[in-house]
Amino acid sequence: MRTYSIVLDPDPEESGYTVTVPALPGCTAEGDSVEDCIVNAREAIEEHIEALVKQGREVPEELEAPRILQVTVDA
């Protein structure tokens, strides 16, 4: 079992979210709700890991959860 953090970014053009997995570059998913995002992210992560294994590549593990911060700038 492995645990990965996912990031949900609201998609302003659609009524849902784009999901990324910081520890697995290139692993993305989408969903209309948070629940959909979790289900779709789990599938995307499993498929991404399977592809890495088939290619003989190392499967990255998340050693530390990413931190999301906000920065205010004058624009």
N, C-alpha and C positions, 0 to 999 in steps of 0.2 A: 504494500500500500504506500502511496505517495500522496502528499498534500501540496497543492499549488494555489497561490493567490490568483484571483482574477480581478480585472479592472473593467467596470462597466462605464462606458462613455455614452451619454445621451446622444442620439443621432438627430440633429435638428431637422433633417430633411425627411426622416421617417418617424414613425411613432414608436420607436424602440431604442435599443442600445447596441453598440458595438462592443464586443468583449475581447480583451487581450489577456495574454498570460505572460507577464514579465519574465519569468524564468525560462520560458520556451519561445524564443523569438520566432515569429512567423505563425504562431498558433493563435487563431482568431475564431470567433463565433459571433452570432447575432441572436437577438431575442426581442420579443415584443414586451415581455415583462421580466422582472427579476427572476422569477421561477423558471421561465423559458431559458434565460441566460445561463442559469446554473446547469440545467439539463444539457443544453447545447454545448456549453463549455466542457462539461465532463466528457461528452462524446468526442469533441475536437481534441482534447488532451489525450484521450486513449488512442485515437487515430494517429496523432502526431508522434506519440511514443512508439507505436507499432512501426511507423515509417522509419524512425530513427534506428530502431533495432534491426529492421530488415536491411538498412543501409550499412549496418555495422558501426554506427556512430554511437557515441556516449550519450546517455539520457541525462540531461541536467537535473539536478535536484535543487529545490529552493532551500537555501541555507538560512535565509532571513527574509521575513515578509517585507515587501516593499512599503515605503512610506509615501503617502500622498500629502503634499503640502500646498498651500496657496501662497502666492506672492503677488502683492499689489504694486503696479507700476504706473507712472504718469505716462499717458499716451495721448 
